[in-house]
Amino acid sequence: MTSSLLVFTTDFGLSDAYAGVMKGVALSINPGLSFIDLTHQISPQNVAQGSFLLGLNHHYFPEDAIHVAVVDPGVGTDRRPVLLTAPWGRFVAPDNGLLTGVISGYLALQPEAAGPVDLPEGLTAVHLTNPDYWRHPVSHTFHGRDIFTPVAAHLSLGMEPEGLGEVVRSLFYLPMPKPINHAGTITGQVIYQDTYGNLVTNIPADSLPPAESVEVRIKGHSIVGLSRTFNDDNYANDSGLIALTASHGYLEVALANGNAAVLLSASEGEVVQVVT
């Protein structure tokens, strides 16, 4: 199957040449490619954050898109480079949990511990062991340029996955922390902070009671009720903090026209409670 679109998700940032070099390598193999950046602003080495954003957003791209995902603190070690083929997209990435967000959408039960997970029906994977489709010499520290992107570019020309390496039946799974519901209180945590300082939690919107009956607690602050928009101050507390379910589909804590993360000195891992 051919494809003209590569989608990049990395922690490379925009000030260095890494992201641009990968696109140059891809074009040297397939000059007809188009590129979209999901983001190059994953927090450095934050595999869980990359998994969350990739899993949440890959469905917004064409189903034949090829995703190059590189958040790879173990680059050059014995962690495997892999290709995952799913009903909605193909994903070239390190086998370090970065593909968890994609895999989880196809699992009937979500594993609670990190480790290998058997791929469900509809998903297939290949350990990328065929160096014929890599760029040489291969750097020990930049597999995004020398393995993942060249493989993705060859895929775009119609290369069959089985020709790229060895079929594998499981991939590494890095579960997202689950909220705990006990005695009328849901206890979760911040799992993502966006560029506006909005604090996205792991508490799904569909687990919340009606908006007016919710009390959200974070770092000694209480927010009663859920707002509908970022500028709906009906339920703002004295500090201007609001709680809402925004486009990610999870409970968020925000500050209208401000930065909740800065105001609260809060970041990923911060405990958030919902009293119902």
Protein Blocks (a to p, Z undefined) as FASTA:
>chain_A
ZZfbdcdddfkbjmbmklmmmmmmmmmmmmmbccddfbfcbcehilklmmmmmmmmmmmp
cfkbccdddddfkgoiabdcdddddfbocdddddehjmmmmmmmmpfbdcfbgcddddde
hiacdddfbfklcccdddfklmmlmmmmmmmmmmmnopafklnmccdfbdcddddddddd
eehiacdddfbdcfkopacdfbdfklpccfklpccdeehiacedjdfbfklcklccfkop
acdddfkopacdddehiafklmnopaehiacdddZZ
